[in-house]
Amino acid sequence: MTRLVQLIVRVKEDLNIFLNDKGMTNDQAFKEIGAKLYEIDGLTWKGGFVVKVAEQLILENIEEENIWVK
């Protein structure tokens, strides 16, 4: 699995925790995800790019399953 795919998987896991387990709104989850440092095999991501990944995951999920809408 590529590092980018691993990042997407981790962001998706965090979205699930923040939105479903902790009951956050999308904006609250984006703030938490944007502040978190994601490190995979020596590469790190943080901030806007990671938030864009999270936003895209939510958009795709809304289209596919109509969940995570808050």
Residue frames as qw, qx, qy, qz and C-alpha x, y, z in Angstrom:
[[0.000, 0.891, 0.455, 0.000, 0.00, 0.00, 0.00],
 [0.400, 0.517, -0.037, 0.755, 1.39, 3.39, -0.92],
 [0.249, -0.173, -0.477, 0.825, 1.97, 6.06, 1.70],
 [0.286, -0.079, -0.123, -0.947, -0.80, 8.21, 0.27],
 [0.637, -0.275, -0.610, -0.382, -3.28, 5.34, 0.50],
 [0.525, -0.251, -0.667, 0.466, -2.15, 4.74, 4.08],
 [0.015, -0.039, -0.223, 0.974, -2.77, 8.42, 4.83],
 [0.485, -0.186, -0.370, -0.770, -6.27, 8.19, 3.38],
 [0.649, -0.283, -0.706, -0.021, -7.01, 5.13, 5.50],
 [0.378, -0.205, -0.548, 0.717, -5.82, 6.89, 8.67],
 [0.175, -0.030, 0.016, -0.984, -7.83, 10.03, 7.92],
 [0.586, -0.241, -0.548, -0.546, -10.90, 7.89, 7.27],
 [0.581, -0.284, -0.705, 0.292, -10.40, 6.13, 10.62],
 [0.178, -0.146, -0.366, 0.902, -10.07, 9.48, 12.40],
 [0.355, -0.154, -0.266, -0.883, -13.20, 10.81, 10.69],
 [0.627, -0.314, -0.680, -0.217, -15.10, 7.79, 11.93],
 [0.471, -0.283, -0.599, 0.582, -13.88, 8.39, 15.48],
 [0.051, -0.092, -0.156, 0.982, -14.51, 12.13, 15.47],
 [0.417, -0.110, -0.325, -0.842, -17.89, 12.08, 13.74],
 [0.707, -0.252, -0.576, -0.324, -19.44, 8.87, 15.01],
 [0.644, -0.257, -0.607, 0.389, -17.78, 8.12, 18.35],
 [0.287, -0.224, -0.325, 0.873, -17.21, 11.68, 19.58],
 [0.137, 0.769, 0.617, -0.091, -20.23, 13.26, 17.88],
 [0.207, -0.468, 0.136, 0.848, -18.32, 16.17, 16.34],
 [0.546, 0.757, 0.155, -0.323, -19.59, 18.25, 13.45],
 [0.808, 0.454, 0.104, 0.362, -17.73, 18.10, 10.15],
 [0.187, 0.872, -0.193, 0.409, -16.05, 21.43, 10.87],
 [0.584, -0.695, 0.388, -0.161, -14.90, 20.28, 14.31],
 [0.929, -0.024, 0.318, 0.186, -13.50, 17.07, 12.80],
 [0.625, 0.680, 0.002, 0.384, -11.70, 19.03, 10.07],
 [0.132, -0.890, 0.310, -0.308, -10.09, 21.24, 12.69],
 [0.767, -0.472, 0.433, -0.033, -8.87, 18.22, 14.67],
 [0.892, 0.253, 0.271, 0.260, -7.60, 16.45, 11.57],
 [0.425, 0.830, -0.072, 0.353, -5.86, 19.57, 10.27],
 [0.288, -0.838, 0.388, -0.252, -4.02, 19.98, 13.57],
 [0.891, -0.275, 0.360, 0.027, -2.88, 16.37, 13.73],
 [0.110, 0.670, -0.674, -0.292, 0.50, 15.30, 12.35],
 [0.963, 0.152, 0.162, -0.151, 0.22, 12.18, 10.21],
 [0.043, -0.683, 0.703, 0.191, 3.50, 10.33, 9.77],
 [0.951, 0.177, 0.225, -0.117, 3.87, 7.36, 7.46],
 [0.882, 0.151, 0.155, 0.418, 7.20, 5.78, 6.58],
 [0.517, -0.226, 0.055, 0.824, 9.15, 8.96, 7.25],
 [0.033, 0.387, 0.354, 0.851, 6.79, 11.34, 5.41],
 [0.039, -0.434, -0.634, 0.638, 4.59, 13.72, 7.36],
 [0.050, -0.504, -0.502, -0.701, 1.38, 15.52, 6.50],
 [0.148, -0.515, -0.581, 0.613, -0.52, 18.16, 8.41],
 [0.079, 0.430, 0.034, -0.899, -2.92, 20.98, 7.71],
 [0.502, 0.444, -0.072, -0.738, -4.72, 21.89, 4.52],
 [0.406, 0.271, -0.790, -0.370, -3.86, 18.86, 2.43],
 [0.078, -0.097, -0.960, 0.250, -5.08, 16.47, 5.10],
 [0.343, 0.391, 0.447, -0.728, -8.26, 18.50, 5.57],
 [0.499, 0.393, -0.389, -0.667, -8.90, 18.31, 1.80],
 [0.279, 0.090, -0.951, -0.095, -8.52, 14.53, 2.00],
 [0.097, 0.269, 0.806, -0.517, -11.09, 14.47, 4.83],
 [0.420, 0.429, 0.096, -0.794, -13.48, 16.72, 2.92],
 [0.461, 0.300, -0.661, -0.511, -13.25, 14.49, -0.15],
 [0.145, -0.042, -0.978, 0.141, -13.89, 11.37, 1.94],
 [0.259, 0.374, 0.599, -0.659, -17.03, 12.93, 3.36],
 [0.472, 0.436, -0.208, -0.738, -18.25, 14.01, -0.08],
 [0.382, 0.197, -0.852, -0.299, -17.70, 10.52, -1.47],
 [0.031, -0.154, -0.925, 0.346, -19.41, 8.95, 1.50],
 [0.381, 0.390, 0.321, -0.775, -22.42, 11.24, 1.19],
 [0.513, 0.369, -0.466, -0.619, -22.78, 10.28, -2.45],
 [0.382, 0.140, -0.908, -0.102, -22.38, 6.55, -1.75],
 [0.366, -0.279, -0.863, 0.209, -24.15, 5.94, 1.54],
 [0.267, -0.699, -0.201, -0.633, -25.66, 9.21, 2.79],
 [0.712, -0.582, -0.312, 0.238, -23.93, 8.99, 6.18],
 [0.552, -0.194, -0.124, 0.801, -21.63, 11.31, 8.15],
 [0.037, 0.603, 0.278, 0.746, -23.88, 14.27, 7.39],
 [0.373, -0.547, -0.538, 0.522, -24.00, 16.65, 10.34]]
